[in-house]
Amino acid sequence: MFKHKLKASLIHLLLSAVIISALISLMLLFWFPTSFLGVTDFKDIALILIAIDLVLGPLLTFVVFNPTKKSLKFDLSVIVTIQIIGLSYGLYMLYLTHPVYVTYYEKVFTVITAKHATPEKSKLSHYNISKFSSPTMAYMAYDESTNNKLFNEMLDGEGEIEARVDYYQPYENHLDEILANSLDTDKIFSENDMSDASREFLEKNIDIDTFAFLPLANGSSANGIIVLDRATGKPVDLIKTSPWKYVKK
């Protein structure tokens, strides 16, 4: 009996592993590129998915499996249903937390997730995108009067300032300004004050002059340094370290 249980559990584990691996790979490819992964909730949610699909499901199959049991099909269908519900919830949470826009405003890039994005309010077709889309780079001009106006509207429930897609401008038109506000690389890569993440990046990329480094934030706690290719302005990497001590005053 033990061998039958073990075989059924391993088959269940293999099938679950194939499904969850394919889904997570697709999420990483389209929703959570490396340049933003470290400031999202992907890891925590993915671990919950893995716990449900790769641990709980096969374990329950091991417990209930008995080839002579009349209710075996029903028991297995209940287990599969539990897995589908857990998987669906996890995928929905990943959908809500994946970046739709990565918006430059006040010298900082901010991740705007599907939960807070309102592409239907965009005045530019470029930003009127599906919430299922891969992250799109955006730009917001800053001036004090507009900032005060948006802040008051935020207090009235209009949403975060950086998420105001109706104020977005073409990202590509402002690359010179964005790149000019790169953080001081002498400080980021200072031998006496270099984080482990910065050191790892430097070991892989000797010619740091080809990159620009700017703060990237997602809420109050998740942040890092986004690395842009100076030739294209496109994000190429993320240094998972606090950027705030390097911000120019």
C-alpha positions as YAML, in Angstrom:
chain: A
units: angstrom
residues:
- id: 1
  name: MET
  ca: [0.00, 0.00, 0.00]
- id: 2
  name: PHE
  ca: [2.84, 2.37, 0.85]
- id: 3
  name: LYS
  ca: [4.32, 1.97, -2.65]
- id: 4
  name: HIS
  ca: [0.95, 2.78, -4.26]
- id: 5
  name: LYS
  ca: [0.57, 5.88, -2.10]
- id: 6
  name: LEU
  ca: [4.11, 7.01, -2.84]
- id: 7
  name: LYS
  ca: [3.71, 6.48, -6.59]
- id: 8
  name: ALA
  ca: [0.43, 8.42, -6.71]
- id: 9
  name: SER
  ca: [1.91, 11.22, -4.63]
- id: 10
  name: LEU
  ca: [5.00, 11.46, -6.88]
- id: 11
  name: ILE
  ca: [2.86, 11.53, -10.03]
- id: 12
  name: HIS
  ca: [0.77, 14.30, -8.48]
- id: 13
  name: LEU
  ca: [3.96, 16.14, -7.51]
- id: 14
  name: LEU
  ca: [5.39, 15.85, -11.03]
- id: 15
  name: LEU
  ca: [2.22, 17.13, -12.70]
- id: 16
  name: SER
  ca: [1.93, 19.98, -10.21]
- id: 17
  name: ALA
  ca: [5.60, 20.90, -10.70]
- id: 18
  name: VAL
  ca: [5.19, 21.07, -14.49]
- id: 19
  name: ILE
  ca: [2.12, 23.30, -14.21]
- id: 20
  name: ILE
  ca: [3.47, 25.65, -11.55]
- id: 21
  name: SER
  ca: [6.88, 25.91, -13.28]
- id: 22
  name: ALA
  ca: [5.25, 26.87, -16.57]
- id: 23
  name: LEU
  ca: [3.03, 29.48, -14.92]
- id: 24
  name: ILE
  ca: [5.83, 31.03, -12.87]
- id: 25
  name: SER
  ca: [8.08, 31.14, -15.94]
- id: 26
  name: LEU
  ca: [5.39, 33.02, -17.87]
- id: 27
  name: MET
  ca: [4.91, 35.44, -14.98]
- id: 28
  name: LEU
  ca: [8.63, 36.15, -14.82]
- id: 29
  name: LEU
  ca: [8.81, 36.62, -18.58]
- id: 30
  name: PHE
  ca: [5.88, 39.01, -18.97]
- id: 31
  name: TRP
  ca: [4.95, 40.50, -15.59]
- id: 32
  name: PHE
  ca: [8.04, 40.49, -13.38]
- id: 33
  name: PRO
  ca: [11.21, 41.26, -15.37]
- id: 34
  name: THR
  ca: [14.50, 41.22, -13.48]
- id: 35
  name: SER
  ca: [14.67, 45.02, -13.47]
- id: 36
  name: PHE
  ca: [11.64, 45.22, -11.15]
- id: 37
  name: LEU
  ca: [11.46, 41.79, -9.52]
- id: 38
  name: GLY
  ca: [13.27, 42.74, -6.32]
- id: 39
  name: VAL
  ca: [10.78, 45.46, -5.36]
- id: 40
  name: THR
  ca: [7.64, 43.37, -5.88]
- id: 41
  name: ASP
  ca: [5.79, 40.79, -3.80]
- id: 42
  name: PHE
  ca: [6.48, 38.05, -6.36]
- id: 43
  name: LYS
  ca: [8.68, 35.92, -4.11]
- id: 44
  name: ASP
  ca: [6.24, 35.78, -1.18]
- id: 45
  name: ILE
  ca: [3.24, 34.96, -3.37]
- id: 46
  name: ALA
  ca: [5.17, 32.42, -5.44]
- id: 47
  name: LEU
  ca: [6.23, 30.63, -2.25]
- id: 48
  name: ILE
  ca: [2.58, 30.34, -1.21]
- id: 49
  name: LEU
  ca: [1.72, 28.88, -4.62]
- id: 50
  name: ILE
  ca: [4.55, 26.38, -4.34]
- id: 51
  name: ALA
  ca: [3.48, 25.41, -0.82]
- id: 52
  name: ILE
  ca: [-0.08, 24.71, -1.96]
- id: 53
  name: ASP
  ca: [0.67, 22.99, -5.26]
- id: 54
  name: LEU
  ca: [3.94, 21.19, -4.58]
- id: 55
  name: VAL
  ca: [3.50, 20.30, -0.92]
- id: 56
  name: LEU
  ca: [-0.12, 20.25, 0.21]
- id: 57
  name: GLY
  ca: [-1.59, 18.62, -2.92]
- id: 58
  name: PRO
  ca: [0.81, 15.65, -3.18]
- id: 59
  name: LEU
  ca: [0.75, 15.21, 0.62]
- id: 60
  name: LEU
  ca: [-3.05, 14.97, 0.66]
- id: 61
  name: THR
  ca: [-2.91, 12.51, -2.25]
- id: 62
  name: PHE
  ca: [-0.49, 10.36, -0.23]
- id: 63
  name: VAL
  ca: [-2.88, 10.41, 2.73]
- id: 64
  name: VAL
  ca: [-6.12, 9.54, 0.88]
- id: 65
  name: PHE
  ca: [-4.84, 7.29, -1.90]
- id: 66
  name: ASN
  ca: [-6.12, 3.72, -1.75]
- id: 67
  name: PRO
  ca: [-6.82, 1.96, -5.06]
- id: 68
  name: THR
  ca: [-9.60, -0.10, -3.46]
- id: 69
  name: LYS
  ca: [-11.34, 2.90, -1.93]
- id: 70
  name: LYS
  ca: [-14.75, 3.60, -3.50]
- id: 71
  name: SER
  ca: [-14.61, 7.33, -2.85]
- id: 72
  name: LEU
  ca: [-11.06, 7.71, -4.25]
- id: 73
  name: LYS
  ca: [-12.14, 9.66, -7.35]
- id: 74
  name: PHE
  ca: [-14.19, 12.02, -5.23]
- id: 75
  name: ASP
  ca: [-11.32, 12.51, -2.73]
- id: 76
  name: LEU
  ca: [-8.84, 13.26, -5.51]
- id: 77
  name: SER
  ca: [-11.27, 15.65, -7.18]
- id: 78
  name: VAL
  ca: [-11.62, 17.55, -3.90]
- id: 79
  name: ILE
  ca: [-7.83, 17.81, -3.62]
- id: 80
  name: VAL
  ca: [-7.54, 19.06, -7.21]
- id: 81
  name: THR
  ca: [-10.32, 21.58, -6.57]
- id: 82
  name: ILE
  ca: [-8.49, 22.90, -3.50]
- id: 83
  name: GLN
  ca: [-5.34, 23.23, -5.58]
- id: 84
  name: ILE
  ca: [-7.15, 25.04, -8.40]
- id: 85
  name: ILE
  ca: [-8.73, 27.47, -5.93]
- id: 86
  name: GLY
  ca: [-5.36, 28.14, -4.28]
- id: 87
  name: LEU
  ca: [-3.63, 28.49, -7.65]
- id: 88
  name: SER
  ca: [-6.32, 30.84, -8.96]
- id: 89
  name: TYR
  ca: [-6.07, 33.03, -5.89]
- id: 90
  name: GLY
  ca: [-2.28, 33.12, -6.12]
- id: 91
  name: LEU
  ca: [-2.37, 34.04, -9.81]
- id: 92
  name: TYR
  ca: [-4.89, 36.77, -9.07]
- id: 93
  name: MET
  ca: [-2.63, 38.20, -6.37]
- id: 94
  name: LEU
  ca: [0.31, 38.12, -8.77]
- id: 95
  name: TYR
  ca: [-1.82, 39.93, -11.33]
- id: 96
  name: LEU
  ca: [-2.71, 42.65, -8.81]
- id: 97
  name: THR
  ca: [0.90, 43.15, -7.71]
- id: 98
  name: HIS
  ca: [2.67, 43.05, -11.07]
- id: 99
  name: PRO
  ca: [3.98, 46.37, -12.47]
- id: 100
  name: VAL
  ca: [1.88, 47.97, -15.20]
- id: 101
  name: TYR
  ca: [3.76, 51.28, -15.22]
- id: 102
  name: VAL
  ca: [7.17, 52.24, -13.86]
- id: 103
  name: THR
  ca: [6.82, 56.00, -13.55]
- id: 104
  name: TYR
  ca: [9.57, 58.61, -13.26]
- id: 105
  name: TYR
  ca: [8.51, 61.50, -11.04]
- id: 106
  name: GLU
  ca: [10.61, 63.78, -8.85]
- id: 107
  name: LYS
  ca: [13.84, 61.96, -9.74]
- id: 108
  name: VAL
  ca: [12.45, 58.60, -8.59]
- id: 109
  name: PHE
  ca: [10.94, 55.65, -10.46]
- id: 110
  name: THR
  ca: [7.82, 54.24, -8.81]
- id: 111
  name: VAL
  ca: [6.19, 50.89, -9.53]
- id: 112
  name: ILE
  ca: [2.48, 51.25, -10.31]
- id: 113
  name: THR
  ca: [0.81, 47.87, -9.97]
- id: 114
  name: ALA
  ca: [-2.30, 46.56, -11.70]
- id: 115
  name: LYS
  ca: [-4.20, 47.20, -8.47]
- id: 116
  name: HIS
  ca: [-3.59, 50.96, -8.74]
- id: 117
  name: ALA
  ca: [-3.15, 51.48, -12.48]
- id: 118
  name: THR
  ca: [-5.93, 53.25, -14.41]
- id: 119
  name: PRO
  ca: [-4.90, 53.00, -18.09]
- id: 120
  name: GLU
  ca: [-8.40, 53.92, -19.23]
- id: 121
  name: LYS
  ca: [-7.79, 57.48, -17.99]
- id: 122
  name: SER
  ca: [-4.72, 57.98, -20.17]
- id: 123
  name: LYS
  ca: [-4.68, 60.89, -22.61]
- id: 124
  name: LEU
  ca: [-2.03, 59.14, -24.69]
- id: 125
  name: SER
  ca: [-2.74, 55.93, -26.59]
- id: 126
  name: HIS
  ca: [0.73, 54.70, -25.65]
- id: 127
  name: TYR
  ca: [-0.32, 54.39, -22.01]
- id: 128
  name: ASN
  ca: [-3.87, 53.18, -22.65]
- id: 129
  name: ILE
  ca: [-2.80, 49.58, -22.29]
- id: 130
  name: SER
  ca: [-4.16, 46.35, -20.87]
- id: 131
  name: LYS
  ca: [-3.51, 45.69, -17.20]
- id: 132
  name: PHE
  ca: [-2.24, 42.29, -18.33]
- id: 133
  name: SER
  ca: [0.60, 43.98, -20.21]
- id: 134
  name: SER
  ca: [4.30, 43.86, -19.38]
- id: 135
  name: PRO
  ca: [5.64, 46.89, -17.44]
- id: 136
  name: THR
  ca: [5.73, 50.15, -19.41]
- id: 137
  name: MET
  ca: [8.10, 53.02, -18.61]
- id: 138
  name: ALA
  ca: [6.38, 56.38, -18.04]
- id: 139
  name: TYR
  ca: [7.29, 59.98, -17.23]
- id: 140
  name: MET
  ca: [5.57, 62.69, -15.19]
- id: 141
  name: ALA
  ca: [6.76, 66.30, -15.20]
- id: 142
  name: TYR
  ca: [7.15, 67.94, -11.81]
- id: 143
  name: ASP
  ca: [6.20, 71.43, -10.80]
- id: 144
  name: GLU
  ca: [5.17, 72.57, -7.36]
- id: 145
  name: SER
  ca: [1.69, 73.88, -8.20]
- id: 146
  name: THR
  ca: [0.71, 70.69, -10.05]
- id: 147
  name: ASN
  ca: [2.15, 68.58, -7.26]
- id: 148
  name: ASN
  ca: [0.06, 70.44, -4.68]
- id: 149
  name: LYS
  ca: [-3.04, 70.02, -6.84]
- id: 150
  name: LEU
  ca: [-2.45, 66.29, -7.26]
- id: 151
  name: PHE
  ca: [-1.69, 65.89, -3.56]
- id: 152
  name: ASN
  ca: [-5.03, 67.45, -2.62]
- id: 153
  name: GLU
  ca: [-6.80, 65.25, -5.16]
- id: 154
  name: MET
  ca: [-5.04, 62.21, -3.71]
- id: 155
  name: LEU
  ca: [-6.44, 63.11, -0.29]
- id: 156
  name: ASP
  ca: [-9.88, 63.20, -1.93]
- id: 157
  name: GLY
  ca: [-9.42, 59.65, -3.22]
- id: 158
  name: GLU
  ca: [-8.00, 60.16, -6.71]
- id: 159
  name: GLY
  ca: [-5.09, 57.77, -6.11]
- id: 160
  name: GLU
  ca: [-1.35, 58.14, -5.71]
- id: 161
  name: ILE
  ca: [0.30, 61.01, -7.57]
- id: 162
  name: GLU
  ca: [2.66, 58.74, -9.51]
- id: 163
  name: ALA
  ca: [-0.30, 56.65, -10.68]
- id: 164
  name: ARG
  ca: [-2.04, 59.59, -12.36]
- id: 165
  name: VAL
  ca: [-1.77, 58.28, -15.90]
- id: 166
  name: ASP
  ca: [-3.67, 61.33, -17.23]
- id: 167
  name: TYR
  ca: [-0.49, 63.35, -16.52]
- id: 168
  name: TYR
  ca: [1.93, 60.92, -18.16]
- id: 169
  name: GLN
  ca: [4.19, 62.10, -20.97]
- id: 170
  name: PRO
  ca: [6.23, 60.03, -23.45]
- id: 171
  name: TYR
  ca: [9.14, 58.49, -21.57]
- id: 172
  name: GLU
  ca: [11.48, 58.59, -24.55]
- id: 173
  name: ASN
  ca: [11.12, 62.38, -24.89]
- id: 174
  name: HIS
  ca: [12.68, 62.97, -21.46]
- id: 175
  name: LEU
  ca: [15.64, 60.59, -21.42]
- id: 176
  name: ASP
  ca: [18.22, 63.37, -21.22]
- id: 177
  name: GLU
  ca: [16.65, 64.70, -18.02]
- id: 178
  name: ILE
  ca: [16.28, 61.25, -16.51]
- id: 179
  name: LEU
  ca: [19.83, 60.14, -17.29]
- id: 180
  name: ALA
  ca: [21.22, 63.45, -15.98]
- id: 181
  name: ASN
  ca: [19.77, 62.64, -12.56]
- id: 182
  name: SER
  ca: [21.68, 59.39, -12.24]
- id: 183
  name: LEU
  ca: [22.94, 58.67, -8.73]
- id: 184
  name: ASP
  ca: [26.60, 59.23, -7.92]
- id: 185
  name: THR
  ca: [28.43, 56.05, -8.92]
- id: 186
  name: ASP
  ca: [31.45, 57.02, -6.82]
- id: 187
  name: LYS
  ca: [29.22, 56.65, -3.78]
- id: 188
  name: ILE
  ca: [27.28, 53.56, -4.93]
- id: 189
  name: PHE
  ca: [30.50, 51.71, -5.71]
- id: 190
  name: SER
  ca: [32.69, 53.19, -3.00]
- id: 191
  name: GLU
  ca: [35.00, 50.51, -1.68]
- id: 192
  name: ASN
  ca: [34.32, 51.59, 1.90]
- id: 193
  name: ASP
  ca: [30.53, 51.81, 1.59]
- id: 194
  name: MET
  ca: [29.55, 49.31, -1.09]
- id: 195
  name: SER
  ca: [26.60, 46.99, -0.48]
- id: 196
  name: ASP
  ca: [26.81, 43.32, -1.38]
- id: 197
  name: ALA
  ca: [24.32, 43.89, -4.20]
- id: 198
  name: SER
  ca: [26.39, 46.77, -5.60]
- id: 199
  name: ARG
  ca: [29.55, 44.68, -5.42]
- id: 200
  name: GLU
  ca: [27.84, 41.82, -7.26]
- id: 201
  name: PHE
  ca: [26.70, 44.19, -10.01]
- id: 202
  name: LEU
  ca: [30.20, 45.67, -10.34]
- id: 203
  name: GLU
  ca: [31.73, 42.20, -10.67]
- id: 204
  name: LYS
  ca: [29.46, 41.52, -13.65]
- id: 205
  name: ASN
  ca: [29.67, 44.99, -15.23]
- id: 206
  name: ILE
  ca: [33.07, 46.66, -15.28]
- id: 207
  name: ASP
  ca: [32.10, 49.57, -17.56]
- id: 208
  name: ILE
  ca: [29.55, 51.28, -15.31]
- id: 209
  name: ASP
  ca: [29.68, 54.48, -17.38]
- id: 210
  name: THR
  ca: [27.33, 52.88, -19.89]
- id: 211
  name: PHE
  ca: [24.59, 52.78, -17.25]
- id: 212
  name: ALA
  ca: [22.48, 55.25, -15.28]
- id: 213
  name: PHE
  ca: [21.38, 54.47, -11.73]
- id: 214
  name: LEU
  ca: [18.15, 55.83, -10.24]
- id: 215
  name: PRO
  ca: [15.96, 55.12, -7.21]
- id: 216
  name: LEU
  ca: [13.13, 52.61, -7.71]
- id: 217
  name: ALA
  ca: [10.35, 52.38, -5.13]
- id: 218
  name: ASN
  ca: [7.24, 50.28, -4.59]
- id: 219
  name: GLY
  ca: [5.47, 51.56, -1.51]
- id: 220
  name: SER
  ca: [7.29, 52.65, 1.62]
- id: 221
  name: SER
  ca: [9.58, 49.67, 2.20]
- id: 222
  name: ALA
  ca: [10.38, 47.92, -1.10]
- id: 223
  name: ASN
  ca: [13.06, 49.83, -2.98]
- id: 224
  name: GLY
  ca: [16.27, 49.48, -4.93]
- id: 225
  name: ILE
  ca: [18.39, 51.07, -7.64]
- id: 226
  name: ILE
  ca: [17.16, 50.58, -11.18]
- id: 227
  name: VAL
  ca: [19.89, 50.34, -13.80]
- id: 228
  name: LEU
  ca: [19.22, 51.94, -17.18]
- id: 229
  name: ASP
  ca: [21.13, 51.51, -20.42]
- id: 230
  name: ARG
  ca: [22.31, 55.04, -21.26]
- id: 231
  name: ALA
  ca: [22.04, 54.37, -24.99]
- id: 232
  name: THR
  ca: [18.39, 53.34, -24.93]
- id: 233
  name: GLY
  ca: [17.02, 54.40, -21.53]
- id: 234
  name: LYS
  ca: [15.69, 50.87, -21.04]
- id: 235
  name: PRO
  ca: [15.97, 49.10, -17.67]
- id: 236
  name: VAL
  ca: [18.52, 46.31, -17.68]
- id: 237
  name: ASP
  ca: [19.01, 45.36, -14.03]
- id: 238
  name: LEU
  ca: [18.18, 46.10, -10.40]
- id: 239
  name: ILE
  ca: [20.57, 46.60, -7.49]
- id: 240
  name: LYS
  ca: [18.63, 45.54, -4.41]
- id: 241
  name: THR
  ca: [19.91, 48.10, -1.95]
- id: 242
  name: SER
  ca: [18.46, 51.27, -0.45]
- id: 243
  name: PRO
  ca: [19.04, 54.18, -2.88]
- id: 244
  name: TRP
  ca: [18.13, 57.04, -0.58]
- id: 245
  name: LYS
  ca: [21.57, 57.72, 0.88]
- id: 246
  name: TYR
  ca: [22.86, 58.24, -2.65]
- id: 247
  name: VAL
  ca: [20.19, 60.72, -3.74]
- id: 248
  name: LYS
  ca: [21.58, 64.11, -4.71]
- id: 249
  name: LYS
  ca: [20.46, 66.87, -2.34]
...
